[in-house]
C-alpha cells in the first residue's frame, strides 16, 4: 500500500467509494453522485499543502487501485478558525479492517501539523459504529450530538461532532 496526494487519475476510484455511500448509505448527506466537473472542482479544493486529499493505493496491472481516501477541508471560512480543519475518510467496502483508514488518518494528521492545523473535527452520523470506533481509536473525542439535523432515505438523523487536538502532547 502507498499513501500519496490524490491526482486526477484517482477520481474514478475515489468516487467509486464515495458514490456507494451517496446512493446506499448515510455516511454522507450527499444524495446524488457528483458530475465530472464537480469531481474536478472537489480535487481542486483539496490542493496541498493545508487541505490535502490523500489516497491509499495498491498497484493494479499498470495502474493503481484506490483502497481509501482522506481529505481535510476548512472548518469555516472565517479566519479565526484557520487552526481547525474537518476530516473525511472513506475506505472501499472490500478493504475495511485492513488498517487503511488508520494509515490514512495518521498521514493526514502529520500533514495537518506541518500546516499549523491544531484541531481536526469530524462529523459522524449516529448509527455508524465502524467510523466512530476508528475515530475514537485515532484519539477523537465527542464534543456533542447535533440532533435531527439530517434526513436521508426517509430517516431523520443525528450527527456526532468529534475533535482531535494535534497540538497536545
VMD Tcl script that builds the backbone (N, CA, C; Angstrom):
set m [mol new atoms 507]
animate dup $m
set s [atomselect $m all]
$s set {name element resname resid chain x y z} {
  {N N UNK 1 A 0.845 -1.188 0.000}
  {CA C UNK 1 A 0.000 0.000 0.000}
  {C C UNK 1 A 0.882 1.240 0.000}
  {N N UNK 2 A 0.424 2.240 -0.704}
  {CA C UNK 2 A 1.127 3.514 -0.807}
  {C C UNK 2 A 0.131 4.630 -0.526}
  {N N UNK 3 A 0.527 5.595 0.280}
  {CA C UNK 3 A -0.311 6.767 0.539}
  {C C UNK 3 A 0.369 7.965 -0.095}
  {N N UNK 4 A -0.422 8.710 -0.881}
  {CA C UNK 4 A 0.126 9.869 -1.591}
  {C C UNK 4 A -0.987 10.871 -1.845}
  {N N UNK 5 A -0.591 12.054 -2.339}
  {CA C UNK 5 A -1.583 13.049 -2.730}
  {C C UNK 5 A -2.455 12.500 -3.852}
  {N N UNK 6 A -3.731 12.798 -3.790}
  {CA C UNK 6 A -4.655 12.386 -4.853}
  {C C UNK 6 A -4.377 13.209 -6.105}
  {N N UNK 7 A -4.521 12.556 -7.255}
  {CA C UNK 7 A -4.380 13.210 -8.553}
  {C C UNK 7 A -5.633 12.912 -9.376}
  {N N UNK 8 A -5.760 13.609 -10.479}
  {CA C UNK 8 A -6.969 13.478 -11.304}
  {C C UNK 8 A -7.260 12.032 -11.692}
  {N N UNK 9 A -6.231 11.253 -11.968}
  {CA C UNK 9 A -6.448 9.848 -12.344}
  {C C UNK 9 A -7.061 9.019 -11.219}
  {N N UNK 10 A -7.010 9.520 -9.987}
  {CA C UNK 10 A -7.593 8.803 -8.852}
  {C C UNK 10 A -9.087 9.059 -8.691}
  {N N UNK 11 A -9.607 10.058 -9.380}
  {CA C UNK 11 A -11.009 10.442 -9.159}
  {C C UNK 11 A -11.996 9.299 -9.383}
  {N N UNK 12 A -11.860 8.470 -10.429}
  {CA C UNK 12 A -12.820 7.356 -10.554}
  {C C UNK 12 A -12.812 6.433 -9.335}
  {N N UNK 13 A -11.641 6.116 -8.789}
  {CA C UNK 13 A -11.562 5.257 -7.617}
  {C C UNK 13 A -12.094 5.924 -6.364}
  {N N UNK 14 A -11.777 7.209 -6.198}
  {CA C UNK 14 A -12.283 7.961 -5.049}
  {C C UNK 14 A -13.804 7.980 -5.068}
  {N N UNK 15 A -14.352 8.280 -6.236}
  {CA C UNK 15 A -15.808 8.425 -6.300}
  {C C UNK 15 A -16.542 7.096 -6.435}
  {N N UNK 16 A -15.852 6.036 -6.792}
  {CA C UNK 16 A -16.470 4.709 -6.689}
  {C C UNK 16 A -16.786 4.423 -5.225}
  {N N UNK 17 A -15.830 4.731 -4.358}
  {CA C UNK 17 A -16.019 4.535 -2.918}
  {C C UNK 17 A -17.090 5.487 -2.384}
  {N N UNK 18 A -16.977 6.752 -2.732}
  {CA C UNK 18 A -17.882 7.768 -2.201}
  {C C UNK 18 A -19.313 7.575 -2.706}
  {N N UNK 19 A -19.459 7.308 -4.008}
  {CA C UNK 19 A -20.801 7.184 -4.585}
  {C C UNK 19 A -21.579 6.004 -4.006}
  {N N UNK 20 A -20.888 4.979 -3.580}
  {CA C UNK 20 A -21.582 3.859 -2.927}
  {C C UNK 20 A -22.299 4.363 -1.672}
  {N N UNK 21 A -21.635 5.246 -0.934}
  {CA C UNK 21 A -22.248 5.817 0.266}
  {C C UNK 21 A -23.313 6.854 -0.083}
  {N N UNK 22 A -23.083 7.610 -1.146}
  {CA C UNK 22 A -24.077 8.587 -1.590}
  {C C UNK 22 A -25.387 7.879 -1.911}
  {N N UNK 23 A -25.304 6.770 -2.633}
  {CA C UNK 23 A -26.500 6.085 -3.133}
  {C C UNK 23 A -27.109 5.101 -2.137}
  {N N UNK 24 A -26.295 4.563 -1.218}
  {CA C UNK 24 A -26.800 3.480 -0.374}
  {C C UNK 24 A -26.563 3.660 1.116}
  {N N UNK 25 A -25.847 4.704 1.516}
  {CA C UNK 25 A -25.505 4.845 2.922}
  {C C UNK 25 A -25.835 6.216 3.472}
  {N N UNK 26 A -25.620 6.339 4.749}
  {CA C UNK 26 A -25.848 7.630 5.414}
  {C C UNK 26 A -24.539 8.241 5.916}
  {N N UNK 27 A -23.399 7.681 5.498}
  {CA C UNK 27 A -22.101 8.245 5.909}
  {C C UNK 27 A -21.907 9.649 5.368}
  {N N UNK 28 A -22.536 9.943 4.240}
  {CA C UNK 28 A -22.530 11.284 3.686}
  {C C UNK 28 A -23.969 11.720 3.500}
  {N N UNK 29 A -24.199 12.993 3.602}
  {CA C UNK 29 A -25.541 13.511 3.368}
  {C C UNK 29 A -25.729 13.955 1.932}
  {N N UNK 30 A -24.691 13.797 1.082}
  {CA C UNK 30 A -24.907 13.975 -0.358}
  {C C UNK 30 A -25.889 12.911 -0.816}
  {N N UNK 31 A -26.789 13.271 -1.717}
  {CA C UNK 31 A -27.805 12.337 -2.171}
  {C C UNK 31 A -27.690 12.001 -3.659}
  {N N UNK 32 A -26.824 12.714 -4.382}
  {CA C UNK 32 A -26.631 12.457 -5.810}
  {C C UNK 32 A -25.140 12.434 -6.105}
  {N N UNK 33 A -24.695 11.505 -6.959}
  {CA C UNK 33 A -23.276 11.500 -7.343}
  {C C UNK 33 A -22.887 12.816 -8.013}
  {N N UNK 34 A -21.629 13.171 -7.858}
  {CA C UNK 34 A -21.120 14.413 -8.443}
  {C C UNK 34 A -20.818 14.221 -9.929}
  {N N UNK 35 A -20.969 15.294 -10.673}
  {CA C UNK 35 A -20.641 15.278 -12.104}
  {C C UNK 35 A -19.118 15.265 -12.258}
  {N N UNK 36 A -18.667 15.043 -13.470}
  {CA C UNK 36 A -17.231 15.052 -13.746}
  {C C UNK 36 A -16.616 16.397 -13.351}
  {N N UNK 37 A -17.293 17.490 -13.663}
  {CA C UNK 37 A -16.756 18.809 -13.307}
  {C C UNK 37 A -16.742 19.023 -11.803}
  {N N UNK 38 A -17.775 18.570 -11.110}
  {CA C UNK 38 A -17.810 18.697 -9.649}
  {C C UNK 38 A -16.685 17.888 -8.996}
  {N N UNK 39 A -16.356 16.738 -9.593}
  {CA C UNK 39 A -15.256 15.924 -9.074}
  {C C UNK 39 A -13.927 16.670 -9.230}
  {N N UNK 40 A -13.735 17.279 -10.375}
  {CA C UNK 40 A -12.522 18.070 -10.602}
  {C C UNK 40 A -12.456 19.253 -9.643}
  {N N UNK 41 A -13.592 19.904 -9.454}
  {CA C UNK 41 A -13.646 21.034 -8.520}
  {C C UNK 41 A -13.309 20.585 -7.097}
  {N N UNK 42 A -13.837 19.416 -6.715}
  {CA C UNK 42 A -13.550 18.868 -5.388}
  {C C UNK 42 A -12.042 18.666 -5.228}
  {N N UNK 43 A -11.423 18.045 -6.221}
  {CA C UNK 43 A -9.983 17.813 -6.145}
  {C C UNK 43 A -9.232 19.144 -6.067}
  {N N UNK 44 A -9.659 20.111 -6.857}
  {CA C UNK 44 A -9.022 21.424 -6.833}
  {C C UNK 44 A -9.144 22.112 -5.492}
  {N N UNK 45 A -10.234 21.871 -4.777}
  {CA C UNK 45 A -10.419 22.491 -3.459}
  {C C UNK 45 A -9.579 21.815 -2.380}
  {N N UNK 46 A -8.969 20.693 -2.729}
  {CA C UNK 46 A -8.136 19.956 -1.776}
  {C C UNK 46 A -6.677 19.950 -2.210}
  {N N UNK 47 A -6.269 21.090 -2.720}
  {CA C UNK 47 A -4.880 21.215 -3.145}
  {C C UNK 47 A -3.975 21.296 -1.921}
  {N N UNK 48 A -2.894 20.541 -1.930}
  {CA C UNK 48 A -1.941 20.669 -0.831}
  {C C UNK 48 A -1.380 22.085 -0.803}
  {N N UNK 49 A -0.840 22.542 0.276}
  {CA C UNK 49 A -0.447 21.719 1.396}
  {C C UNK 49 A -1.460 21.671 2.546}
  {N N UNK 50 A -2.256 22.735 2.778}
  {CA C UNK 50 A -3.053 22.789 4.009}
  {C C UNK 50 A -4.257 21.858 3.999}
  {N N UNK 51 A -4.938 21.739 2.880}
  {CA C UNK 51 A -6.165 20.941 2.836}
  {C C UNK 51 A -6.045 19.836 1.781}
  {N N UNK 52 A -5.184 18.860 2.023}
  {CA C UNK 52 A -4.944 17.842 1.003}
  {C C UNK 52 A -6.045 16.794 0.929}
  {N N UNK 53 A -6.062 16.097 -0.183}
  {CA C UNK 53 A -6.785 14.838 -0.337}
  {C C UNK 53 A -5.707 13.799 -0.596}
  {N N UNK 54 A -5.698 12.767 0.208}
  {CA C UNK 54 A -4.717 11.699 0.084}
  {C C UNK 54 A -5.431 10.406 -0.275}
  {N N UNK 55 A -4.755 9.559 -1.028}
  {CA C UNK 55 A -5.299 8.247 -1.363}
  {C C UNK 55 A -4.356 7.170 -0.867}
  {N N UNK 56 A -4.928 6.046 -0.538}
  {CA C UNK 56 A -4.179 4.833 -0.269}
  {C C UNK 56 A -4.409 3.943 -1.477}
  {N N UNK 57 A -3.335 3.586 -2.153}
  {CA C UNK 57 A -3.454 2.797 -3.385}
  {C C UNK 57 A -2.589 1.546 -3.288}
  {N N UNK 58 A -2.948 0.580 -4.128}
  {CA C UNK 58 A -2.098 -0.583 -4.326}
  {C C UNK 58 A -1.969 -0.795 -5.825}
  {N N UNK 59 A -0.802 -1.253 -6.259}
  {CA C UNK 59 A -0.603 -1.477 -7.697}
  {C C UNK 59 A -1.654 -2.433 -8.249}
  {N N UNK 60 A -2.101 -2.156 -9.475}
  {CA C UNK 60 A -3.159 -2.965 -10.086}
  {C C UNK 60 A -2.967 -2.994 -11.602}
  {N N UNK 61 A -2.176 -3.902 -12.093}
  {CA C UNK 61 A -1.982 -4.132 -13.530}
  {C C UNK 61 A -1.727 -2.850 -14.320}
  {N N UNK 62 A -0.655 -2.179 -14.040}
  {CA C UNK 62 A -0.277 -0.991 -14.800}
  {C C UNK 62 A -0.840 0.307 -14.267}
  {N N UNK 63 A -1.707 0.247 -13.293}
  {CA C UNK 63 A -2.267 1.460 -12.695}
  {C C UNK 63 A -2.222 1.321 -11.193}
  {N N UNK 64 A -3.218 1.862 -10.542}
  {CA C UNK 64 A -3.311 1.691 -9.102}
  {C C UNK 64 A -4.774 1.721 -8.701}
  {N N UNK 65 A -5.112 0.883 -7.745}
  {CA C UNK 65 A -6.471 0.779 -7.228}
  {C C UNK 65 A -6.562 1.591 -5.947}
  {N N UNK 66 A -7.564 2.462 -5.861}
  {CA C UNK 66 A -7.769 3.274 -4.665}
  {C C UNK 66 A -8.481 2.415 -3.621}
  {N N UNK 67 A -7.803 2.224 -2.497}
  {CA C UNK 67 A -8.368 1.447 -1.385}
  {C C UNK 67 A -9.144 2.336 -0.427}
  {N N UNK 68 A -8.762 3.611 -0.378}
  {CA C UNK 68 A -9.421 4.558 0.509}
  {C C UNK 68 A -8.837 5.935 0.299}
  {N N UNK 69 A -9.505 6.907 0.907}
  {CA C UNK 69 A -9.026 8.294 0.791}
  {C C UNK 69 A -9.401 9.077 2.040}
  {N N UNK 70 A -8.653 10.156 2.243}
  {CA C UNK 70 A -8.903 11.067 3.349}
  {C C UNK 70 A -8.696 12.482 2.828}
  {N N UNK 71 A -9.450 13.408 3.354}
  {CA C UNK 71 A -9.249 14.806 2.969}
  {C C UNK 71 A -9.430 15.694 4.190}
  {N N UNK 72 A -8.810 16.853 4.102}
  {CA C UNK 72 A -9.035 17.915 5.072}
  {C C UNK 72 A -9.704 19.064 4.349}
  {N N UNK 73 A -10.653 19.688 5.022}
  {CA C UNK 73 A -11.373 20.845 4.486}
  {C C UNK 73 A -11.379 21.936 5.544}
  {N N UNK 74 A -11.494 23.183 5.117}
  {CA C UNK 74 A -11.619 24.249 6.117}
  {C C UNK 74 A -12.861 24.008 6.984}
  {N N UNK 75 A -12.729 24.220 8.278}
  {CA C UNK 75 A -13.901 24.105 9.148}
  {C C UNK 75 A -14.846 25.277 8.903}
  {N N UNK 76 A -14.279 26.434 8.672}
  {CA C UNK 76 A -15.064 27.637 8.432}
  {C C UNK 76 A -14.217 28.589 7.595}
  {N N UNK 77 A -14.881 29.438 6.832}
  {CA C UNK 77 A -14.176 30.441 6.035}
  {C C UNK 77 A -13.680 31.606 6.897}
  {N N UNK 78 A -14.172 31.716 8.112}
  {CA C UNK 78 A -13.735 32.800 9.000}
  {C C UNK 78 A -12.299 32.562 9.441}
  {N N UNK 79 A -11.464 33.569 9.318}
  {CA C UNK 79 A -10.021 33.409 9.532}
  {C C UNK 79 A -9.664 32.955 10.943}
  {N N UNK 80 A -10.478 33.250 11.925}
  {CA C UNK 80 A -10.163 32.828 13.289}
  {C C UNK 80 A -10.195 31.306 13.448}
  {N N UNK 81 A -10.821 30.621 12.493}
  {CA C UNK 81 A -10.886 29.161 12.534}
  {C C UNK 81 A -9.761 28.500 11.739}
  {N N UNK 82 A -8.770 29.249 11.309}
  {CA C UNK 82 A -7.712 28.715 10.446}
  {C C UNK 82 A -6.950 27.562 11.090}
  {N N UNK 83 A -6.981 27.464 12.403}
  {CA C UNK 83 A -6.255 26.385 13.083}
  {C C UNK 83 A -7.063 25.089 13.153}
  {N N UNK 84 A -8.280 25.092 12.603}
  {CA C UNK 84 A -9.136 23.908 12.624}
  {C C UNK 84 A -9.455 23.454 11.199}
  {N N UNK 85 A -9.574 22.142 11.030}
  {CA C UNK 85 A -9.958 21.561 9.744}
  {C C UNK 85 A -10.897 20.398 10.004}
  {N N UNK 86 A -11.700 20.090 9.005}
  {CA C UNK 86 A -12.593 18.937 9.091}
  {C C UNK 86 A -12.038 17.809 8.244}
  {N N UNK 87 A -12.049 16.619 8.790}
  {CA C UNK 87 A -11.567 15.457 8.048}
  {C C UNK 87 A -12.732 14.640 7.517}
  {N N UNK 88 A -12.475 13.998 6.397}
  {CA C UNK 88 A -13.374 13.000 5.818}
  {C C UNK 88 A -12.513 11.805 5.465}
  {N N UNK 89 A -12.956 10.620 5.808}
  {CA C UNK 89 A -12.202 9.411 5.475}
  {C C UNK 89 A -13.178 8.331 5.016}
  {N N UNK 90 A -12.838 7.708 3.895}
  {CA C UNK 90 A -13.668 6.655 3.320}
  {C C UNK 90 A -12.763 5.522 2.862}
  {N N UNK 91 A -13.173 4.296 3.140}
  {CA C UNK 91 A -12.410 3.110 2.757}
  {C C UNK 91 A -13.325 2.214 1.926}
  {N N UNK 92 A -12.770 1.667 0.849}
  {CA C UNK 92 A -13.534 0.754 -0.011}
  {C C UNK 92 A -14.102 -0.363 0.854}
  {N N UNK 93 A -15.355 -0.714 0.621}
  {CA C UNK 93 A -16.025 -1.692 1.487}
  {C C UNK 93 A -15.284 -3.034 1.546}
  {N N UNK 94 A -14.569 -3.394 0.497}
  {CA C UNK 94 A -13.847 -4.670 0.487}
  {C C UNK 94 A -12.513 -4.595 1.217}
  {N N UNK 95 A -12.117 -3.410 1.638}
  {CA C UNK 95 A -10.799 -3.219 2.273}
  {C C UNK 95 A -10.889 -2.832 3.738}
  {N N UNK 96 A -12.080 -2.787 4.282}
  {CA C UNK 96 A -12.239 -2.373 5.672}
  {C C UNK 96 A -11.636 -3.421 6.603}
  {N N UNK 97 A -11.083 -2.942 7.706}
  {CA C UNK 97 A -10.465 -3.836 8.674}
  {C C UNK 97 A -9.020 -4.179 8.355}
  {N N UNK 98 A -8.440 -3.549 7.339}
  {CA C UNK 98 A -7.054 -3.827 6.940}
  {C C UNK 98 A -6.090 -2.720 7.355}
  {N N UNK 99 A -6.574 -1.727 8.110}
  {CA C UNK 99 A -5.707 -0.652 8.571}
  {C C UNK 99 A -5.586 0.514 7.610}
  {N N UNK 100 A -6.384 0.509 6.545}
  {CA C UNK 100 A -6.321 1.572 5.545}
  {C C UNK 100 A -6.747 2.908 6.154}
  {N N UNK 101 A -7.867 2.925 6.846}
  {CA C UNK 101 A -8.368 4.162 7.450}
  {C C UNK 101 A -7.381 4.728 8.462}
  {N N UNK 102 A -6.844 3.876 9.280}
  {CA C UNK 102 A -5.870 4.307 10.294}
  {C C UNK 102 A -4.632 4.912 9.632}
  {N N UNK 103 A -4.102 4.234 8.622}
  {CA C UNK 103 A -2.904 4.726 7.934}
  {C C UNK 103 A -3.161 6.076 7.271}
  {N N UNK 104 A -4.324 6.222 6.651}
  {CA C UNK 104 A -4.671 7.493 6.010}
  {C C UNK 104 A -4.766 8.613 7.043}
  {N N UNK 105 A -5.420 8.323 8.160}
  {CA C UNK 105 A -5.590 9.362 9.169}
  {C C UNK 105 A -4.261 9.751 9.803}
  {N N UNK 106 A -3.390 8.784 10.063}
  {CA C UNK 106 A -2.078 9.112 10.617}
  {C C UNK 106 A -1.325 10.041 9.669}
  {N N UNK 107 A -1.367 9.748 8.378}
  {CA C UNK 107 A -0.647 10.568 7.411}
  {C C UNK 107 A -1.245 11.967 7.322}
  {N N UNK 108 A -2.572 12.068 7.332}
  {CA C UNK 108 A -3.179 13.397 7.217}
  {C C UNK 108 A -2.954 14.213 8.486}
  {N N UNK 109 A -2.855 13.560 9.646}
  {CA C UNK 109 A -2.520 14.281 10.874}
  {C C UNK 109 A -1.118 14.879 10.775}
  {N N UNK 110 A -0.176 14.101 10.254}
  {CA C UNK 110 A 1.188 14.619 10.073}
  {C C UNK 110 A 1.179 15.834 9.157}
  {N N UNK 111 A 0.438 15.745 8.067}
  {CA C UNK 111 A 0.360 16.866 7.136}
  {C C UNK 111 A -0.295 18.067 7.794}
  {N N UNK 112 A -1.353 17.826 8.552}
  {CA C UNK 112 A -2.066 18.915 9.216}
  {C C UNK 112 A -1.141 19.652 10.183}
  {N N UNK 113 A -0.416 18.906 10.994}
  {CA C UNK 113 A 0.503 19.531 11.954}
  {C C UNK 113 A 1.526 20.399 11.240}
  {N N UNK 114 A 2.021 19.939 10.111}
  {CA C UNK 114 A 3.041 20.708 9.388}
  {C C UNK 114 A 2.474 21.996 8.800}
  {N N UNK 115 A 1.150 22.118 8.747}
  {CA C UNK 115 A 0.492 23.305 8.194}
  {C C UNK 115 A -0.221 24.120 9.266}
  {N N UNK 116 A 0.153 23.919 10.518}
  {CA C UNK 116 A -0.401 24.653 11.656}
  {C C UNK 116 A -1.889 24.395 11.880}
  {N N UNK 117 A -2.356 23.243 11.471}
  {CA C UNK 117 A -3.711 22.823 11.838}
  {C C UNK 117 A -3.576 22.136 13.190}
  {N N UNK 118 A -4.229 22.682 14.192}
  {CA C UNK 118 A -4.090 22.182 15.555}
  {C C UNK 118 A -5.259 21.312 15.993}
  {N N UNK 119 A -6.410 21.467 15.342}
  {CA C UNK 119 A -7.601 20.724 15.724}
  {C C UNK 119 A -8.245 20.156 14.461}
  {N N UNK 120 A -8.512 18.849 14.492}
  {CA C UNK 120 A -9.224 18.202 13.393}
  {C C UNK 120 A -10.595 17.803 13.920}
  {N N UNK 121 A -11.615 18.183 13.186}
  {CA C UNK 121 A -13.000 17.892 13.557}
  {C C UNK 121 A -13.581 16.865 12.597}
  {N N UNK 122 A -14.547 16.117 13.087}
  {CA C UNK 122 A -15.225 15.122 12.247}
  {C C UNK 122 A -16.695 15.093 12.630}
  {N N UNK 123 A -17.525 14.900 11.628}
  {CA C UNK 123 A -18.960 14.704 11.852}
  {C C UNK 123 A -19.300 13.286 11.425}
  {N N UNK 124 A -19.899 12.528 12.346}
  {CA C UNK 124 A -20.242 11.133 12.065}
  {C C UNK 124 A -21.712 10.929 12.375}
  {N N UNK 125 A -22.435 10.415 11.396}
  {CA C UNK 125 A -23.858 10.166 11.589}
  {C C UNK 125 A -24.028 9.080 12.652}
  {N N UNK 126 A -24.992 9.271 13.537}
  {CA C UNK 126 A -25.289 8.242 14.533}
  {C C UNK 126 A -25.714 6.971 13.793}
  {N N UNK 127 A -25.282 5.848 14.307}
  {CA C UNK 127 A -25.584 4.594 13.634}
  {C C UNK 127 A -24.470 4.155 12.702}
  {N N UNK 128 A -23.296 4.766 12.816}
  {CA C UNK 128 A -22.132 4.369 12.027}
  {C C UNK 128 A -21.022 3.951 12.999}
  {N N UNK 129 A -21.174 2.781 13.623}
  {CA C UNK 129 A -20.221 2.389 14.668}
  {C C UNK 129 A -18.803 2.148 14.155}
  {N N UNK 130 A -18.646 1.738 12.905}
  {CA C UNK 130 A -17.307 1.483 12.364}
  {C C UNK 130 A -16.507 2.784 12.306}
  {N N UNK 131 A -17.115 3.836 11.781}
  {CA C UNK 131 A -16.424 5.118 11.702}
  {C C UNK 131 A -16.175 5.694 13.093}
  {N N UNK 132 A -17.156 5.586 13.962}
  {CA C UNK 132 A -16.988 6.097 15.328}
  {C C UNK 132 A -15.836 5.382 16.029}
  {N N UNK 133 A -15.759 4.074 15.897}
  {CA C UNK 133 A -14.700 3.293 16.521}
  {C C UNK 133 A -13.330 3.704 15.969}
  {N N UNK 134 A -13.226 3.875 14.649}
  {CA C UNK 134 A -11.967 4.313 14.043}
  {C C UNK 134 A -11.543 5.660 14.614}
  {N N UNK 135 A -12.461 6.599 14.634}
  {CA C UNK 135 A -12.124 7.937 15.129}
  {C C UNK 135 A -11.728 7.915 16.605}
  {N N UNK 136 A -12.426 7.151 17.406}
  {CA C UNK 136 A -12.067 7.061 18.823}
  {C C UNK 136 A -10.682 6.444 18.988}
  {N N UNK 137 A -10.371 5.422 18.192}
  {CA C UNK 137 A -9.036 4.814 18.243}
  {C C UNK 137 A -7.958 5.796 17.799}
  {N N UNK 138 A -8.323 6.750 16.972}
  {CA C UNK 138 A -7.374 7.744 16.484}
  {C C UNK 138 A -7.285 8.959 17.416}
  {N N UNK 139 A -7.939 8.875 18.568}
  {CA C UNK 139 A -7.804 9.927 19.573}
  {C C UNK 139 A -8.868 11.006 19.534}
  {N N UNK 140 A -9.908 10.826 18.736}
  {CA C UNK 140 A -11.004 11.798 18.717}
  {C C UNK 140 A -11.881 11.594 19.943}
  {N N UNK 141 A -12.461 12.672 20.419}
  {CA C UNK 141 A -13.447 12.597 21.490}
  {C C UNK 141 A -14.694 13.361 21.061}
  {N N UNK 142 A -15.808 12.939 21.586}
  {CA C UNK 142 A -17.091 13.544 21.232}
  {C C UNK 142 A -17.239 14.902 21.898}
  {N N UNK 143 A -17.623 15.880 21.100}
  {CA C UNK 143 A -17.920 17.221 21.595}
  {C C UNK 143 A -19.403 17.313 21.921}
  {N N UNK 144 A -20.217 16.711 21.081}
  {CA C UNK 144 A -21.658 16.735 21.293}
  {C C UNK 144 A -22.377 16.067 20.137}
  {N N UNK 145 A -23.692 16.070 20.242}
  {CA C UNK 145 A -24.536 15.484 19.206}
  {C C UNK 145 A -25.489 16.552 18.702}
  {N N UNK 146 A -25.523 16.699 17.409}
  {CA C UNK 146 A -26.486 17.599 16.770}
  {C C UNK 146 A -27.710 16.741 16.421}
  {N N UNK 147 A -28.797 16.996 17.098}
  {CA C UNK 147 A -29.984 16.164 16.977}
  {C C UNK 147 A -30.840 16.554 15.778}
  {N N UNK 148 A -31.240 15.528 15.017}
  {CA C UNK 148 A -32.237 15.649 13.949}
  {C C UNK 148 A -31.828 16.669 12.873}
  {N N UNK 149 A -30.523 16.758 12.571}
  {CA C UNK 149 A -30.050 17.755 11.609}
  {C C UNK 149 A -30.046 17.256 10.171}
  {N N UNK 150 A -30.155 15.954 9.970}
  {CA C UNK 150 A -30.112 15.417 8.614}
  {C C UNK 150 A -31.302 14.530 8.318}
  {N N UNK 151 A -31.563 14.387 7.018}
  {CA C UNK 151 A -32.610 13.470 6.581}
  {C C UNK 151 A -32.166 12.826 5.285}
  {N N UNK 152 A -32.171 11.487 5.282}
  {CA C UNK 152 A -31.795 10.736 4.091}
  {C C UNK 152 A -32.529 9.410 4.120}
  {N N UNK 153 A -33.020 8.995 2.979}
  {CA C UNK 153 A -33.768 7.743 2.842}
  {C C UNK 153 A -34.958 7.688 3.800}
  {N N UNK 154 A -35.561 8.842 4.055}
  {CA C UNK 154 A -36.726 8.898 4.917}
  {C C UNK 154 A -36.406 8.812 6.401}
  {N N UNK 155 A -35.131 8.836 6.760}
  {CA C UNK 155 A -34.732 8.779 8.164}
  {C C UNK 155 A -34.286 10.163 8.627}
  {N N UNK 156 A -34.700 10.540 9.814}
  {CA C UNK 156 A -34.191 11.747 10.464}
  {C C UNK 156 A -32.952 11.319 11.244}
  {N N UNK 157 A -31.825 12.025 11.022}
  {CA C UNK 157 A -30.542 11.555 11.518}
  {C C UNK 157 A -29.858 12.563 12.443}
  {N N UNK 158 A -29.244 12.024 13.488}
  {CA C UNK 158 A -28.407 12.800 14.393}
  {C C UNK 158 A -26.961 12.695 13.902}
  {N N UNK 159 A -26.169 13.702 14.220}
  {CA C UNK 159 A -24.764 13.710 13.835}
  {C C UNK 159 A -23.914 14.012 15.057}
  {N N UNK 160 A -22.931 13.158 15.263}
  {CA C UNK 160 A -21.981 13.321 16.370}
  {C C UNK 160 A -20.819 14.187 15.884}
  {N N UNK 161 A -20.446 15.170 16.665}
  {CA C UNK 161 A -19.308 16.029 16.365}
  {C C UNK 161 A -18.151 15.596 17.254}
  {N N UNK 162 A -17.008 15.328 16.621}
  {CA C UNK 162 A -15.822 14.875 17.345}
  {C C UNK 162 A -14.652 15.810 17.054}
  {N N UNK 163 A -13.673 15.804 17.976}
  {CA C UNK 163 A -12.473 16.620 17.791}
  {C C UNK 163 A -11.246 15.824 18.205}
  {N N UNK 164 A -10.153 16.152 17.540}
  {CA C UNK 164 A -8.837 15.608 17.894}
  {C C UNK 164 A -7.877 16.778 17.917}
  {N N UNK 165 A -7.243 16.998 19.060}
  {CA C UNK 165 A -6.284 18.084 19.206}
  {C C UNK 165 A -4.892 17.572 18.854}
  {N N UNK 166 A -4.316 18.133 17.836}
  {CA C UNK 166 A -2.990 17.722 17.391}
  {C C UNK 166 A -1.888 18.462 18.113}
  {N N UNK 167 A -2.241 19.537 18.801}
  {CA C UNK 167 A -1.243 20.376 19.460}
  {C C UNK 167 A -1.065 20.021 20.940}
  {N N UNK 168 A -1.626 18.895 21.365}
  {CA C UNK 168 A -1.458 18.448 22.735}
  {C C UNK 168 A -0.496 17.275 22.761}
  {N N UNK 169 A 0.247 17.145 23.828}
  {CA C UNK 169 A 1.219 16.044 23.950}
  {C C UNK 169 A 0.503 14.724 24.081}
}
mol reanalyze $m
mol bondsrecalc $m
mol representation Tube
mol addrep $m
